[in-house]
């Protein structure tokens, strides 16, 4: 199969500049790179074709020969001088490493400090439901690492400069050839910092940080829920050798309440009432989460399990204004340990009961009789 014209392969012309040729190859190499097209033979062939074209057109002497004689200029080279057979992929592939992996040598220098960023910390904080309602400020104490004051976080003994890593030359990255490709990895000697400390600080042992006990005043917003995570940026452990701090995460735990149960912004509780109050109706005072009271009117004939809603008496919204609701469920309590007079009154009441007083009971036994009959 005849080879395609190298200029057509890269999508450039004979008058294109070296930078334009390089840019065209870079785009094709990223698009058809085998790591991005695993198992795709067509993409692999396009990658090789583009690399071969770039190998020839990126060199002034080879380009001149190709312009004069075309592919015939290399047919008898046997892969020798100027031929594709000796094409060193790694020499050109390094130029596009940043496109494949997000960082070349230059990118390694820019981001190497982030490799030594301090660890994130977790702090579990338990509060009451009332504190979650109002919000609060609280001082917490925890162990962490802080920047060494002696060396100002550099890790080097005061008066001594930090040198470049002898293994990677200060790049923070090292390259190795693995067959067809060149692989770039974080330098194992400097852990990507690109630095080497020859005179470590005696106070921190060259780490640039020391263990310490820290106190911090934190604000818990009103309306916070159980399991809420609050991020305090930069309040975690110090990074090594001047790198940035990690973050501190507060995990909120809310104690169980003896009265209220919570579901998101709404509150619930159960209130027992007597048979007489349920039958005749009454008004009762119930507690609210803010420490106050609210009055509920219980109409006559209220059934056990009935819920009453008090709008805006729940938990405040953590984000935004307003609050949830309070739901009060009344449960009718059957009296126990009756005295003689109570029993006599209930006996008289039972004698004068009729079906209109207890419609649910009537309906149930009608269904039961129909069931037995069938």
Beta strands, then each sheet from edge to edge (+ up, - down):
strand 1: 121-127
strand 2: 136-147
strand 3: 163-164
strand 4: 173-178
strand 5: 181-186
strand 6: 195-196
strand 7: 209-220
strand 8: 229-232
strand 9: 248-254
strand 10: 261-263
strand 11: 266-274
strand 12: 282-287
strand 13: 293-298
strand 14: 306-310
strand 15: 326-333
sheet 1: 1+ 9+ 8-
sheet 2: 2+ 7-
sheet 3: 3+ 6-
sheet 4: 4+ 5-
sheet 5: 10+ 11- 15- 14+
sheet 6: 12+ 13-
end
